[in-house]
Amino acid sequence: MAKIAFVGLGIMGKPMSKNLLKAGHSVVVFDVAPAPVADVVSAGATAAKSAKEAASQADVIITMLPDGPEVEAAVLGPGGILEGAAKGATVVDMSSISPVVAQKVGAACAAKGVEFLDAPVSGGEPKAIEGTLAIMVGGDTKAFEKIEPIMKNMGASVTLTGPVGAGNVTKLANQIMVACNIAAMGEALTLATKAGLDPEVVFNAVKGGLAGSNVLNAKAPMVISRNFQPGFRIALHQKDLRNALLAAESMKVSLPLTSVVQNMLMALMNNGKGSLDHSAIVTIVETMAGVEIKKAATAKA
């Protein structure tokens, strides 16, 4: 069993840290918000007063934070992880950030004799709770093999995708596919509903065919029941697509569909919907069509 520090106890980090406790690891936690810290401490963790203090008590330090600036502050900043981490410790950043930032943080860790892996996840809150996340890892093979058993306490699949930064490139590719899939689902079910069909029937008819996907199975029932409680927030998906577009620009890669969906996400955020589940992408299409995707008997044409 490992001594693990976990920094960042948000919608994903809190259940992930609890799964490490369930697996029998010793876990010390830190977050700027006291409520999630108290919650995880009640499950058996120890609280630290700073990221530095947490890191000083652990061999493995995991971060799960909103974006690159927060990761840089937590790892590189005053009172941060590198001030507390011992030589030979391993930092695993499971946030979804720019690959460039991951490489910057990785280089700073290496300069202090600390190993670094970038290991973003996919699956949202439900799979974080279940411990069945898909984890995409970038880093040294030996460092990965050492930490892989720990990551398997949080994920159903753990894949080394390349050197530091590769994990986040893979995650950005994942986020492009998810966002465009949701947008396409929204267009398809809006068309069906406007035509007078029951979108639930349409969903059940197509889910076993080529159009079927995990995204469709997870998000269509949410849309049809008008449940936009966040498993993954629009604001976070917008951040991921922004990072994808910035990475693409640096490599002279055109991402036309990603650009369109990114504009949809920004429009939703400007309309106060940034905290909704990303399935609410469909509401952009619904508004343009003057219809809501729900059962035909109550559909509003």
Secondary structure, DSSP 8 states (H G I E B T S, - for coil): --EEEEE--STTHHHHHHHHHHTT-EEEEE-SSHHHHHHHHHTT-EE-SSHHHHHHT-SEEEE--SSHHHHHHHHHSTT-HHHH--TT-EEEE-S---HHHHHHHHHHHHHTT-EEEE--EESHHHHHHHT-EEEEEES-HHHHHHHHHHHTTTEEEEEEEESTTHHHHHHHHHHHHHHHHHHHHHHHHHHHHHTT--HHHHHHHHTTSTT--HHHHHHHHHHHTT----SSBHHHHHHHHHHHHHHHHHTT---HHHHHHHHHHHHHHHTT-TTSBGGGGHHHHHHHHT---S-GGG---
